[in-house]
């Protein structure tokens, strides 16, 4: 669940960042994809750390 939430928040944040910088639609899509991917990966590691700590 943390991974999905991270991907959604990252994609939204990246899209907004590119939009504020007056990016073209391709730039906005690229930023949204990359930020979504990075935040999903961070969420994955956070999930693994939390799972290890609880178990």
mmCIF entry with sequence, helices, sheets and N, C-alpha, C, O atoms, coordinates in Angstrom:
data_MODEL
# 
_entry.id   MODEL 
# 
_entity.id                         1 
_entity.type                       polymer 
_entity.pdbx_number_of_molecules   1 
# 
_entity_poly.entity_id                      1 
_entity_poly.type                           'polypeptide(L)' 
_entity_poly.nstd_linkage                   no 
_entity_poly.nstd_monomer                   no 
_entity_poly.pdbx_seq_one_letter_code       
;(UNK)(UNK)(UNK)(UNK)(UNK)(UNK)(UNK)(UNK)(UNK)(UNK)(UNK)(UNK)(UNK)(UNK)(UNK)(UNK)
(UNK)(UNK)(UNK)(UNK)(UNK)(UNK)(UNK)(UNK)(UNK)(UNK)(UNK)(UNK)(UNK)(UNK)(UNK)(UNK)
(UNK)(UNK)(UNK)(UNK)(UNK)(UNK)(UNK)(UNK)(UNK)(UNK)(UNK)(UNK)(UNK)(UNK)(UNK)(UNK)
(UNK)(UNK)(UNK)(UNK)(UNK)(UNK)(UNK)
;
_entity_poly.pdbx_seq_one_letter_code_can   XXXXXXXXXXXXXXXXXXXXXXXXXXXXXXXXXXXXXXXXXXXXXXXXXXXXXXX 
_entity_poly.pdbx_strand_id                 A 
# 
loop_
_entity_poly_seq.entity_id 
_entity_poly_seq.num 
_entity_poly_seq.mon_id 
_entity_poly_seq.hetero 
1 1  UNK n 
1 2  UNK n 
1 3  UNK n 
1 4  UNK n 
1 5  UNK n 
1 6  UNK n 
1 7  UNK n 
1 8  UNK n 
1 9  UNK n 
1 10 UNK n 
1 11 UNK n 
1 12 UNK n 
1 13 UNK n 
1 14 UNK n 
1 15 UNK n 
1 16 UNK n 
1 17 UNK n 
1 18 UNK n 
1 19 UNK n 
1 20 UNK n 
1 21 UNK n 
1 22 UNK n 
1 23 UNK n 
1 24 UNK n 
1 25 UNK n 
1 26 UNK n 
1 27 UNK n 
1 28 UNK n 
1 29 UNK n 
1 30 UNK n 
1 31 UNK n 
1 32 UNK n 
1 33 UNK n 
1 34 UNK n 
1 35 UNK n 
1 36 UNK n 
1 37 UNK n 
1 38 UNK n 
1 39 UNK n 
1 40 UNK n 
1 41 UNK n 
1 42 UNK n 
1 43 UNK n 
1 44 UNK n 
1 45 UNK n 
1 46 UNK n 
1 47 UNK n 
1 48 UNK n 
1 49 UNK n 
1 50 UNK n 
1 51 UNK n 
1 52 UNK n 
1 53 UNK n 
1 54 UNK n 
1 55 UNK n 
# 
_struct_asym.id          A 
_struct_asym.entity_id   1 
# 
loop_
_struct_conf.conf_type_id 
_struct_conf.id 
_struct_conf.pdbx_PDB_helix_id 
_struct_conf.beg_label_comp_id 
_struct_conf.beg_label_asym_id 
_struct_conf.beg_label_seq_id 
_struct_conf.pdbx_beg_PDB_ins_code 
_struct_conf.end_label_comp_id 
_struct_conf.end_label_asym_id 
_struct_conf.end_label_seq_id 
_struct_conf.pdbx_end_PDB_ins_code 
_struct_conf.beg_auth_comp_id 
_struct_conf.beg_auth_asym_id 
_struct_conf.beg_auth_seq_id 
_struct_conf.end_auth_comp_id 
_struct_conf.end_auth_asym_id 
_struct_conf.end_auth_seq_id 
_struct_conf.pdbx_PDB_helix_class 
_struct_conf.details 
_struct_conf.pdbx_PDB_helix_length 
HELX_P HELX_P1 AA1 UNK A 2  ? UNK A 20 ? UNK A 2  UNK A 20 1 ? 19 
HELX_P HELX_P2 AA2 UNK A 25 ? UNK A 54 ? UNK A 25 UNK A 54 1 ? 30 
# 
_struct_conf_type.id          HELX_P 
_struct_conf_type.criteria    ? 
_struct_conf_type.reference   ? 
# 
loop_
_atom_site.group_PDB 
_atom_site.id 
_atom_site.type_symbol 
_atom_site.label_atom_id 
_atom_site.label_alt_id 
_atom_site.label_comp_id 
_atom_site.label_asym_id 
_atom_site.label_entity_id 
_atom_site.label_seq_id 
_atom_site.pdbx_PDB_ins_code 
_atom_site.Cartn_x 
_atom_site.Cartn_y 
_atom_site.Cartn_z 
_atom_site.occupancy 
_atom_site.B_iso_or_equiv 
_atom_site.pdbx_formal_charge 
_atom_site.auth_seq_id 
_atom_site.auth_comp_id 
_atom_site.auth_asym_id 
_atom_site.auth_atom_id 
_atom_site.pdbx_PDB_model_num 
ATOM 1   N N  . UNK A 1 1  ? 0.813  -1.186  0.000   1.00 0.00 ? 1  UNK A N  1 
ATOM 2   C CA . UNK A 1 1  ? 0.000  0.000   0.000   1.00 0.00 ? 1  UNK A CA 1 
ATOM 3   C C  . UNK A 1 1  ? 0.866  1.263   0.000   1.00 0.00 ? 1  UNK A C  1 
ATOM 4   O O  . UNK A 1 1  ? 0.522  2.257   -0.639  1.00 0.00 ? 1  UNK A O  1 
ATOM 5   N N  . UNK A 1 2  ? 1.982  1.217   0.715   1.00 0.00 ? 2  UNK A N  1 
ATOM 6   C CA . UNK A 1 2  ? 2.881  2.371   0.759   1.00 0.00 ? 2  UNK A CA 1 
ATOM 7   C C  . UNK A 1 2  ? 3.492  2.612   -0.623  1.00 0.00 ? 2  UNK A C  1 
ATOM 8   O O  . UNK A 1 2  ? 3.723  3.758   -1.007  1.00 0.00 ? 2  UNK A O  1 
ATOM 9   N N  . UNK A 1 3  ? 3.749  1.556   -1.355  1.00 0.00 ? 3  UNK A N  1 
ATOM 10  C CA . UNK A 1 3  ? 4.348  1.678   -2.687  1.00 0.00 ? 3  UNK A CA 1 
ATOM 11  C C  . UNK A 1 3  ? 3.396  2.403   -3.631  1.00 0.00 ? 3  UNK A C  1 
ATOM 12  O O  . UNK A 1 3  ? 3.806  3.302   -4.366  1.00 0.00 ? 3  UNK A O  1 
ATOM 13  N N  . UNK A 1 4  ? 2.135  2.013   -3.606  1.00 0.00 ? 4  UNK A N  1 
ATOM 14  C CA . UNK A 1 4  ? 1.137  2.637   -4.488  1.00 0.00 ? 4  UNK A CA 1 
ATOM 15  C C  . UNK A 1 4  ? 0.948  4.099   -4.117  1.00 0.00 ? 4  UNK A C  1 
ATOM 16  O O  . UNK A 1 4  ? 0.887  4.963   -4.992  1.00 0.00 ? 4  UNK A O  1 
ATOM 17  N N  . UNK A 1 5  ? 0.855  4.376   -2.826  1.00 0.00 ? 5  UNK A N  1 
ATOM 18  C CA . UNK A 1 5  ? 0.692  5.753   -2.380  1.00 0.00 ? 5  UNK A CA 1 
ATOM 19  C C  . UNK A 1 5  ? 1.899  6.602   -2.780  1.00 0.00 ? 5  UNK A C  1 
ATOM 20  O O  . UNK A 1 5  ? 1.744  7.743   -3.215  1.00 0.00 ? 5  UNK A O  1 
ATOM 21  N N  . UNK A 1 6  ? 3.085  6.049   -2.633  1.00 0.00 ? 6  UNK A N  1 
ATOM 22  C CA . UNK A 1 6  ? 4.294  6.767   -3.042  1.00 0.00 ? 6  UNK A CA 1 
ATOM 23  C C  . UNK A 1 6  ? 4.320  7.056   -4.535  1.00 0.00 ? 6  UNK A C  1 
ATOM 24  O O  . UNK A 1 6  ? 4.731  8.138   -4.954  1.00 0.00 ? 6  UNK A O  1 
ATOM 25  N N  . UNK A 1 7  ? 3.882  6.090   -5.337  1.00 0.00 ? 7  UNK A N  1 
ATOM 26  C CA . UNK A 1 7  ? 3.860  6.292   -6.788  1.00 0.00 ? 7  UNK A CA 1 
ATOM 27  C C  . UNK A 1 7  ? 2.872  7.387   -7.174  1.00 0.00 ? 7  UNK A C  1 
ATOM 28  O O  . UNK A 1 7  ? 3.160  8.209   -8.044  1.00 0.00 ? 7  UNK A O  1 
ATOM 29  N N  . UNK A 1 8  ? 1.719  7.398   -6.536  1.00 0.00 ? 8  UNK A N  1 
ATOM 30  C CA . UNK A 1 8  ? 0.706  8.408   -6.855  1.00 0.00 ? 8  UNK A CA 1 
ATOM 31  C C  . UNK A 1 8  ? 1.175  9.794   -6.436  1.00 0.00 ? 8  UNK A C  1 
ATOM 32  O O  . UNK A 1 8  ? 1.060  10.751  -7.201  1.00 0.00 ? 8  UNK A O  1 
ATOM 33  N N  . UNK A 1 9  ? 1.704  9.900   -5.222  1.00 0.00 ? 9  UNK A N  1 
ATOM 34  C CA . UNK A 1 9  ? 2.179  11.204  -4.738  1.00 0.00 ? 9  UNK A CA 1 
ATOM 35  C C  . UNK A 1 9  ? 3.361  11.691  -5.571  1.00 0.00 ? 9  UNK A C  1 
ATOM 36  O O  . UNK A 1 9  ? 3.443  12.874  -5.903  1.00 0.00 ? 9  UNK A O  1 
ATOM 37  N N  . UNK A 1 10 ? 4.272  10.786  -5.909  1.00 0.00 ? 10 UNK A N  1 
ATOM 38  C CA . UNK A 1 10 ? 5.427  11.164  -6.720  1.00 0.00 ? 10 UNK A CA 1 
ATOM 39  C C  . UNK A 1 10 ? 5.042  11.618  -8.113  1.00 0.00 ? 10 UNK A C  1 
ATOM 40  O O  . UNK A 1 10 ? 5.580  12.602  -8.621  1.00 0.00 ? 10 UNK A O  1 
ATOM 41  N N  . UNK A 1 11 ? 4.112  10.908  -8.734  1.00 0.00 ? 11 UNK A N  1 
ATOM 42  C CA . UNK A 1 11 ? 3.675  11.282  -10.081 1.00 0.00 ? 11 UNK A CA 1 
ATOM 43  C C  . UNK A 1 11 ? 2.971  12.638  -10.068 1.00 0.00 ? 11 UNK A C  1 
ATOM 44  O O  . UNK A 1 11 ? 3.186  13.468  -10.950 1.00 0.00 ? 11 UNK A O  1 
ATOM 45  N N  . UNK A 1 12 ? 2.139  12.848  -9.068  1.00 0.00 ? 12 UNK A N  1 
ATOM 46  C CA . UNK A 1 12 ? 1.449  14.135  -8.976  1.00 0.00 ? 12 UNK A CA 1 
ATOM 47  C C  . UNK A 1 12 ? 2.444  15.271  -8.723  1.00 0.00 ? 12 UNK A C  1 
ATOM 48  O O  . UNK A 1 12 ? 2.368  16.329  -9.348  1.00 0.00 ? 12 UNK A O  1 
ATOM 49  N N  . UNK A 1 13 ? 3.368  15.037  -7.805  1.00 0.00 ? 13 UNK A N  1 
ATOM 50  C CA . UNK A 1 13 ? 4.366  16.061  -7.508  1.00 0.00 ? 13 UNK A CA 1 
ATOM 51  C C  . UNK A 1 13 ? 5.268  16.370  -8.684  1.00 0.00 ? 13 UNK A C  1 
ATOM 52  O O  . UNK A 1 13 ? 5.586  17.532  -8.940  1.00 0.00 ? 13 UNK A O  1 
ATOM 53  N N  . UNK A 1 14 ? 5.682  15.340  -9.401  1.00 0.00 ? 14 UNK A N  1 
ATOM 54  C CA . UNK A 1 14 ? 6.533  15.555  -10.570 1.00 0.00 ? 14 UNK A CA 1 
ATOM 55  C C  . UNK A 1 14 ? 5.806  16.285  -11.686 1.00 0.00 ? 14 UNK A C  1 
ATOM 56  O O  . UNK A 1 14 ? 6.375  17.155  -12.346 1.00 0.00 ? 14 UNK A O  1 
ATOM 57  N N  . UNK A 1 15 ? 4.558  15.931  -11.889 1.00 0.00 ? 15 UNK A N  1 
ATOM 58  C CA . UNK A 1 15 ? 3.767  16.620  -12.916 1.00 0.00 ? 15 UNK A CA 1 
ATOM 59  C C  . UNK A 1 15 ? 3.547  18.082  -12.585 1.00 0.00 ? 15 UNK A C  1 
ATOM 60  O O  . UNK A 1 15 ? 3.630  18.947  -13.457 1.00 0.00 ? 15 UNK A O  1 
ATOM 61  N N  . UNK A 1 16 ? 3.268  18.352  -11.324 1.00 0.00 ? 16 UNK A N  1 
ATOM 62  C CA . UNK A 1 16 ? 3.065  19.746  -10.904 1.00 0.00 ? 16 UNK A CA 1 
ATOM 63  C C  . UNK A 1 16 ? 4.364  20.534  -11.022 1.00 0.00 ? 16 UNK A C  1 
ATOM 64  O O  . UNK A 1 16 ? 4.358  21.688  -11.450 1.00 0.00 ? 16 UNK A O  1 
ATOM 65  N N  . UNK A 1 17 ? 5.472  19.914  -10.645 1.00 0.00 ? 17 UNK A N  1 
ATOM 66  C CA . UNK A 1 17 ? 6.769  20.591  -10.743 1.00 0.00 ? 17 UNK A CA 1 
ATOM 67  C C  . UNK A 1 17 ? 7.090  20.969  -12.185 1.00 0.00 ? 17 UNK A C  1 
ATOM 68  O O  . UNK A 1 17 ? 7.507  22.094  -12.458 1.00 0.00 ? 17 UNK A O  1 
ATOM 69  N N  . UNK A 1 18 ? 6.896  20.028  -13.108 1.00 0.00 ? 18 UNK A N  1 
ATOM 70  C CA . UNK A 1 18 ? 7.175  20.308  -14.515 1.00 0.00 ? 18 UNK A CA 1 
ATOM 71  C C  . UNK A 1 18 ? 6.204  21.342  -15.067 1.00 0.00 ? 18 UNK A C  1 
ATOM 72  O O  . UNK A 1 18 ? 6.589  22.173  -15.889 1.00 0.00 ? 18 UNK A O  1 
ATOM 73  N N  . UNK A 1 19 ? 4.960  21.303  -14.629 1.00 0.00 ? 19 UNK A N  1 
ATOM 74  C CA . UNK A 1 19 ? 3.966  22.260  -15.097 1.00 0.00 ? 19 UNK A CA 1 
ATOM 75  C C  . UNK A 1 19 ? 4.315  23.677  -14.629 1.00 0.00 ? 19 UNK A C  1 
ATOM 76  O O  . UNK A 1 19 ? 4.157  24.640  -15.380 1.00 0.00 ? 19 UNK A O  1 
ATOM 77  N N  . UNK A 1 20 ? 4.791  23.799  -13.382 1.00 0.00 ? 20 UNK A N  1 
ATOM 78  C CA . UNK A 1 20 ? 5.180  25.112  -12.859 1.00 0.00 ? 20 UNK A CA 1 
ATOM 79  C C  . UNK A 1 20 ? 6.402  25.664  -13.575 1.00 0.00 ? 20 UNK A C  1 
ATOM 80  O O  . UNK A 1 20 ? 6.586  26.878  -13.662 1.00 0.00 ? 20 UNK A O  1 
ATOM 81  N N  . UNK A 1 21 ? 7.232  24.770  -14.083 1.00 0.00 ? 21 UNK A N  1 
ATOM 82  C CA . UNK A 1 21 ? 8.421  25.206  -14.822 1.00 0.00 ? 21 UNK A CA 1 
ATOM 83  C C  . UNK A 1 21 ? 8.115  25.415  -16.300 1.00 0.00 ? 21 UNK A C  1 
ATOM 84  O O  . UNK A 1 21 ? 9.028  25.520  -17.120 1.00 0.00 ? 21 UNK A O  1 
ATOM 85  N N  . UNK A 1 22 ? 6.828  25.476  -16.637 1.00 0.00 ? 22 UNK A N  1 
ATOM 86  C CA . UNK A 1 22 ? 6.347  25.726  -18.011 1.00 0.00 ? 22 UNK A CA 1 
ATOM 87  C C  . UNK A 1 22 ? 6.814  24.651  -18.995 1.00 0.00 ? 22 UNK A C  1 
ATOM 88  O O  . UNK A 1 22 ? 7.220  24.956  -20.116 1.00 0.00 ? 22 UNK A O  1 
ATOM 89  N N  . UNK A 1 23 ? 6.751  23.389  -18.558 1.00 0.00 ? 23 UNK A N  1 
ATOM 90  C CA . UNK A 1 23 ? 7.179  22.297  -19.419 1.00 0.00 ? 23 UNK A CA 1 
ATOM 91  C C  . UNK A 1 23 ? 6.122  21.927  -20.445 1.00 0.00 ? 23 UNK A C  1 
ATOM 92  O O  . UNK A 1 23 ? 4.931  22.155  -20.237 1.00 0.00 ? 23 UNK A O  1 
ATOM 93  N N  . UNK A 1 24 ? 6.560  21.367  -21.527 1.00 0.00 ? 24 UNK A N  1 
ATOM 94  C CA . UNK A 1 24 ? 5.653  20.854  -22.555 1.00 0.00 ? 24 UNK A CA 1 
ATOM 95  C C  . UNK A 1 24 ? 5.032  19.552  -22.037 1.00 0.00 ? 24 UNK A C  1 
ATOM 96  O O  . UNK A 1 24 ? 5.518  18.991  -21.055 1.00 0.00 ? 24 UNK A O  1 
ATOM 97  N N  . UNK A 1 25 ? 3.972  19.068  -22.678 1.00 0.00 ? 25 UNK A N  1 
ATOM 98  C CA . UNK A 1 25 ? 3.321  17.839  -22.193 1.00 0.00 ? 25 UNK A CA 1 
ATOM 99  C C  . UNK A 1 25 ? 4.264  16.640  -22.067 1.00 0.00 ? 25 UNK A C  1 
ATOM 100 O O  . UNK A 1 25 ? 4.103  15.821  -21.163 1.00 0.00 ? 25 UNK A O  1 
ATOM 101 N N  . UNK A 1 26 ? 5.234  16.533  -22.954 1.00 0.00 ? 26 UNK A N  1 
ATOM 102 C CA . UNK A 1 26 ? 6.199  15.430  -22.854 1.00 0.00 ? 26 UNK A CA 1 
ATOM 103 C C  . UNK A 1 26 ? 7.074  15.585  -21.612 1.00 0.00 ? 26 UNK A C  1 
ATOM 104 O O  . UNK A 1 26 ? 7.407  14.598  -20.956 1.00 0.00 ? 26 UNK A O  1 
ATOM 105 N N  . UNK A 1 27 ? 7.443  16.813  -21.295 1.00 0.00 ? 27 UNK A N  1 
ATOM 106 C CA . UNK A 1 27 ? 8.230  17.065  -20.082 1.00 0.00 ? 27 UNK A CA 1 
ATOM 107 C C  . UNK A 1 27 ? 7.437  16.718  -18.833 1.00 0.00 ? 27 UNK A C  1 
ATOM 108 O O  . UNK A 1 27 ? 7.963  16.111  -17.901 1.00 0.00 ? 27 UNK A O  1 
ATOM 109 N N  . UNK A 1 28 ? 6.165  17.111  -18.822 1.00 0.00 ? 28 UNK A N  1 
ATOM 110 C CA . UNK A 1 28 ? 5.306  16.836  -17.675 1.00 0.00 ? 28 UNK A CA 1 
ATOM 111 C C  . UNK A 1 28 ? 5.149  15.331  -17.485 1.00 0.00 ? 28 UNK A C  1 
ATOM 112 O O  . UNK A 1 28 ? 5.214  14.836  -16.360 1.00 0.00 ? 28 UNK A O  1 
ATOM 113 N N  . UNK A 1 29 ? 4.944  14.607  -18.574 1.00 0.00 ? 29 UNK A N  1 
ATOM 114 C CA . UNK A 1 29 ? 4.800  13.151  -18.494 1.00 0.00 ? 29 UNK A CA 1 
ATOM 115 C C  . UNK A 1 29 ? 6.088  12.492  -18.006 1.00 0.00 ? 29 UNK A C  1 
ATOM 116 O O  . UNK A 1 29 ? 6.047  11.551  -17.213 1.00 0.00 ? 29 UNK A O  1 
ATOM 117 N N  . UNK A 1 30 ? 7.223  12.982  -18.477 1.00 0.00 ? 30 UNK A N  1 
ATOM 118 C CA . UNK A 1 30 ? 8.506  12.411  -18.061 1.00 0.00 ? 30 UNK A CA 1 
ATOM 119 C C  . UNK A 1 30 ? 8.766  12.655  -16.575 1.00 0.00 ? 30 UNK A C  1 
ATOM 120 O O  . UNK A 1 30 ? 9.157  11.741  -15.848 1.00 0.00 ? 30 UNK A O  1 
ATOM 121 N N  . UNK A 1 31 ? 8.551  13.873  -16.136 1.00 0.00 ? 31 UNK A N  1 
ATOM 122 C CA . UNK A 1 31 ? 8.736  14.180  -14.712 1.00 0.00 ? 31 UNK A CA 1 
ATOM 123 C C  . UNK A 1 31 ? 7.796  13.331  -13.861 1.00 0.00 ? 31 UNK A C  1 
ATOM 124 O O  . UNK A 1 31 ? 8.210  12.780  -12.841 1.00 0.00 ? 31 UNK A O  1 
ATOM 125 N N  . UNK A 1 32 ? 6.527  13.223  -14.277 1.00 0.00 ? 32 UNK A N  1 
ATOM 126 C CA . UNK A 1 32 ? 5.563  12.436  -13.510 1.00 0.00 ? 32 UNK A CA 1 
ATOM 127 C C  . UNK A 1 32 ? 6.004  10.978  -13.433 1.00 0.00 ? 32 UNK A C  1 
ATOM 128 O O  . UNK A 1 32 ? 5.920  10.363  -12.370 1.00 0.00 ? 32 UNK A O  1 
ATOM 129 N N  . UNK A 1 33 ? 6.468  10.426  -14.537 1.00 0.00 ? 33 UNK A N  1 
ATOM 130 C CA . UNK A 1 33 ? 6.907  9.033   -14.548 1.00 0.00 ? 33 UNK A CA 1 
ATOM 131 C C  . UNK A 1 33 ? 8.113  8.806   -13.652 1.00 0.00 ? 33 UNK A C  1 
ATOM 132 O O  . UNK A 1 33 ? 8.129  7.872   -12.850 1.00 0.00 ? 33 UNK A O  1 
ATOM 133 N N  . UNK A 1 34 ? 9.116  9.654   -13.787 1.00 0.00 ? 34 UNK A N  1 
ATOM 134 C CA . UNK A 1 34 ? 10.356 9.468   -13.026 1.00 0.00 ? 34 UNK A CA 1 
ATOM 135 C C  . UNK A 1 34 ? 10.116 9.683   -11.534 1.00 0.00 ? 34 UNK A C  1 
ATOM 136 O O  . UNK A 1 34 ? 10.587 8.897   -10.713 1.00 0.00 ? 34 UNK A O  1 
ATOM 137 N N  . UNK A 1 35 ? 9.395  10.727  -11.183 1.00 0.00 ? 35 UNK A N  1 
ATOM 138 C CA . UNK A 1 35 ? 9.125  10.966  -9.766  1.00 0.00 ? 35 UNK A CA 1 
ATOM 139 C C  . UNK A 1 35 ? 8.269  9.845   -9.197  1.00 0.00 ? 35 UNK A C  1 
ATOM 140 O O  . UNK A 1 35 ? 8.495  9.411   -8.067  1.00 0.00 ? 35 UNK A O  1 
ATOM 141 N N  . UNK A 1 36 ? 7.290  9.370   -9.959  1.00 0.00 ? 36 UNK A N  1 
ATOM 142 C CA . UNK A 1 36 ? 6.473  8.253   -9.513  1.00 0.00 ? 36 UNK A CA 1 
ATOM 143 C C  . UNK A 1 36 ? 7.313  7.004   -9.285  1.00 0.00 ? 36 UNK A C  1 
ATOM 144 O O  . UNK A 1 36 ? 7.118  6.294   -8.299  1.00 0.00 ? 36 UNK A O  1 
ATOM 145 N N  . UNK A 1 37 ? 8.224  6.741   -10.173 1.00 0.00 ? 37 UNK A N  1 
ATOM 146 C CA . UNK A 1 37 ? 9.102  5.576   -10.050 1.00 0.00 ? 37 UNK A CA 1 
ATOM 147 C C  . UNK A 1 37 ? 10.013 5.683   -8.831  1.00 0.00 ? 37 UNK A C  1 
ATOM 148 O O  . UNK A 1 37 ? 10.173 4.715   -8.087  1.00 0.00 ? 37 UNK A O  1 
ATOM 149 N N  . UNK A 1 38 ? 10.602 6.839   -8.627  1.00 0.00 ? 38 UNK A N  1 
ATOM 150 C CA . UNK A 1 38 ? 11.508 7.038   -7.490  1.00 0.00 ? 38 UNK A CA 1 
ATOM 151 C C  . UNK A 1 38 ? 10.753 6.920   -6.169  1.00 0.00 ? 38 UNK A C  1 
ATOM 152 O O  . UNK A 1 38 ? 11.226 6.271   -5.236  1.00 0.00 ? 38 UNK A O  1 
ATOM 153 N N  . UNK A 1 39 ? 9.578  7.547   -6.091  1.00 0.00 ? 39 UNK A N  1 
ATOM 154 C CA . UNK A 1 39 ? 8.817  7.483   -4.847  1.00 0.00 ? 39 UNK A CA 1 
ATOM 155 C C  . UNK A 1 39 ? 8.287  6.074   -4.602  1.00 0.00 ? 39 UNK A C  1 
ATOM 156 O O  . UNK A 1 39 ? 8.202  5.647   -3.451  1.00 0.00 ? 39 UNK A O  1 
ATOM 157 N N  . UNK A 1 40 ? 7.930  5.345   -5.653  1.00 0.00 ? 40 UNK A N  1 
ATOM 158 C CA . UNK A 1 40 ? 7.486  3.961   -5.477  1.00 0.00 ? 40 UNK A CA 1 
ATOM 159 C C  . UNK A 1 40 ? 8.641  3.099   -4.965  1.00 0.00 ? 40 UNK A C  1 
ATOM 160 O O  . UNK A 1 40 ? 8.438  2.237   -4.110  1.00 0.00 ? 40 UNK A O  1 
ATOM 161 N N  . UNK A 1 41 ? 9.827  3.322   -5.474  1.00 0.00 ? 41 UNK A N  1 
ATOM 162 C CA . UNK A 1 41 ? 10.992 2.582   -5.005  1.00 0.00 ? 41 UNK A CA 1 
ATOM 163 C C  . UNK A 1 41 ? 11.307 2.917   -3.550  1.00 0.00 ? 41 UNK A C  1 
ATOM 164 O O  . UNK A 1 41 ? 11.652 2.030   -2.769  1.00 0.00 ? 41 UNK A O  1 
ATOM 165 N N  . UNK A 1 42 ? 11.191 4.179   -3.188  1.00 0.00 ? 42 UNK A N  1 
ATOM 166 C CA . UNK A 1 42 ? 11.388 4.574   -1.790  1.00 0.00 ? 42 UNK A CA 1 
ATOM 167 C C  . UNK A 1 42 ? 10.326 3.922   -0.902  1.00 0.00 ? 42 UNK A C  1 
ATOM 168 O O  . UNK A 1 42 ? 10.628 3.485   0.208   1.00 0.00 ? 42 UNK A O  1 
ATOM 169 N N  . UNK A 1 43 ? 9.094  3.855   -1.384  1.00 0.00 ? 43 UNK A N  1 
ATOM 170 C CA . UNK A 1 43 ? 8.028  3.195   -0.642  1.00 0.00 ? 43 UNK A CA 1 
ATOM 171 C C  . UNK A 1 43 ? 8.276  1.712   -0.484  1.00 0.00 ? 43 UNK A C  1 
ATOM 172 O O  . UNK A 1 43 ? 7.937  1.131   0.547   1.00 0.00 ? 43 UNK A O  1 
ATOM 173 N N  . UNK A 1 44 ? 8.864  1.091   -1.492  1.00 0.00 ? 44 UNK A N  1 
ATOM 174 C CA . UNK A 1 44 ? 9.199  -0.324  -1.411  1.00 0.00 ? 44 UNK A CA 1 
ATOM 175 C C  . UNK A 1 44 ? 10.220 -0.573  -0.315  1.00 0.00 ? 44 UNK A C  1 
ATOM 176 O O  . UNK A 1 44 ? 10.058 -1.486  0.496   1.00 0.00 ? 44 UNK A O  1 
ATOM 177 N N  . UNK A 1 45 ? 11.274 0.240   -0.289  1.00 0.00 ? 45 UNK A N  1 
ATOM 178 C CA . UNK A 1 45 ? 12.285 0.083   0.751   1.00 0.00 ? 45 UNK A CA 1 
ATOM 179 C C  . UNK A 1 45 ? 11.710 0.373   2.132   1.00 0.00 ? 45 UNK A C  1 
ATOM 180 O O  . UNK A 1 45 ? 12.048 -0.309  3.100   1.00 0.00 ? 45 UNK A O  1 
ATOM 181 N N  . UNK A 1 46 ? 10.855 1.365   2.230   1.00 0.00 ? 46 UNK A N  1 
ATOM 182 C CA . UNK A 1 46 ? 10.215 1.663   3.507   1.00 0.00 ? 46 UNK A CA 1 
ATOM 183 C C  . UNK A 1 46 ? 9.352  0.496   3.961   1.00 0.00 ? 46 UNK A C  1 
ATOM 184 O O  . UNK A 1 46 ? 9.340  0.161   5.145   1.00 0.00 ? 46 UNK A O  1 
ATOM 185 N N  . UNK A 1 47 ? 8.633  -0.122  3.042   1.00 0.00 ? 47 UNK A N  1 
ATOM 186 C CA . UNK A 1 47 ? 7.819  -1.286  3.368   1.00 0.00 ? 47 UNK A CA 1 
ATOM 187 C C  . UNK A 1 47 ? 8.688  -2.436  3.853   1.00 0.00 ? 47 UNK A C  1 
ATOM 188 O O  . UNK A 1 47 ? 8.346  -3.097  4.834   1.00 0.00 ? 47 UNK A O  1 
ATOM 189 N N  . UNK A 1 48 ? 9.796  -2.681  3.189   1.00 0.00 ? 48 UNK A N  1 
ATOM 190 C CA . UNK A 1 48 ? 10.695 -3.755  3.602   1.00 0.00 ? 48 UNK A CA 1 
ATOM 191 C C  . UNK A 1 48 ? 11.289 -3.489  4.985   1.00 0.00 ? 48 UNK A C  1 
ATOM 192 O O  . UNK A 1 48 ? 11.390 -4.402  5.804   1.00 0.00 ? 48 UNK A O  1 
ATOM 193 N N  . UNK A 1 49 ? 11.677 -2.260  5.241   1.00 0.00 ? 49 UNK A N  1 
ATOM 194 C CA . UNK A 1 49 ? 12.244 -1.917  6.547   1.00 0.00 ? 49 UNK A CA 1 
ATOM 195 C C  . UNK A 1 49 ? 11.201 -2.082  7.642   1.00 0.00 ? 49 UNK A C  1 
ATOM 196 O O  . UNK A 1 49 ? 11.495 -2.642  8.698   1.00 0.00 ? 49 UNK A O  1 
ATOM 197 N N  . UNK A 1 50 ? 9.990  -1.601  7.403   1.00 0.00 ? 50 UNK A N  1 
ATOM 198 C CA . UNK A 1 50 ? 8.931  -1.726  8.403   1.00 0.00 ? 50 UNK A CA 1 
ATOM 199 C C  . UNK A 1 50 ? 8.569  -3.181  8.626   1.00 0.00 ? 50 UNK A C  1 
ATOM 200 O O  . UNK A 1 50 ? 8.318  -3.587  9.761   1.00 0.00 ? 50 UNK A O  1 
ATOM 201 N N  . UNK A 1 51 ? 8.537  -3.965  7.578   1.00 0.00 ? 51 UNK A N  1 
ATOM 202 C CA . UNK A 1 51 ? 8.206  -5.384  7.704   1.00 0.00 ? 51 UNK A CA 1 
ATOM 203 C C  . UNK A 1 51 ? 9.266  -6.116  8.530   1.00 0.00 ? 51 UNK A C  1 
ATOM 204 O O  . UNK A 1 51 ? 8.937  -6.951  9.372   1.00 0.00 ? 51 UNK A O  1 
ATOM 205 N N  . UNK A 1 52 ? 10.525 -5.802  8.287   1.00 0.00 ? 52 UNK A N  1 
ATOM 206 C CA . UNK A 1 52 ? 11.614 -6.420  9.044   1.00 0.00 ? 52 UNK A CA 1 
ATOM 207 C C  . UNK A 1 52 ? 11.581 -6.018  10.514  1.00 0.00 ? 52 UNK A C  1 
ATOM 208 O O  . UNK A 1 52 ? 11.867 -6.830  11.393  1.00 0.00 ? 52 UNK A O  1 
ATOM 209 N N  . UNK A 1 53 ? 11.233 -4.766  10.775  1.00 0.00 ? 53 UNK A N  1 
ATOM 210 C CA . UNK A 1 53 ? 11.213 -4.273  12.148  1.00 0.00 ? 53 UNK A CA 1 
ATOM 211 C C  . UNK A 1 53 ? 10.088 -4.899  12.954  1.00 0.00 ? 53 UNK A C  1 
ATOM 212 O O  . UNK A 1 53 ? 10.251 -5.158  14.146  1.00 0.00 ? 53 UNK A O  1 
ATOM 213 N N  . UNK A 1 54 ? 8.952  -5.143  12.320  1.00 0.00 ? 54 UNK A N  1 
ATOM 214 C CA . UNK A 1 54 ? 7.802  -5.712  13.014  1.00 0.00 ? 54 UNK A CA 1 
ATOM 215 C C  . UNK A 1 54 ? 7.982  -7.203  13.224  1.00 0.00 ? 54 UNK A C  1 
ATOM 216 O O  . UNK A 1 54 ? 7.620  -7.724  14.280  1.00 0.00 ? 54 UNK A O  1 
ATOM 217 N N  . UNK A 1 55 ? 8.525  -7.889  12.257  1.00 0.00 ? 55 UNK A N  1 
ATOM 218 C CA . UNK A 1 55 ? 8.685  -9.338  12.354  1.00 0.00 ? 55 UNK A CA 1 
ATOM 219 C C  . UNK A 1 55 ? 9.877  -9.623  13.177  1.00 0.00 ? 55 UNK A C  1 
ATOM 220 O O  . UNK A 1 55 ? 10.212 -10.787 13.398  1.00 0.00 ? 55 UNK A O  1 
# 
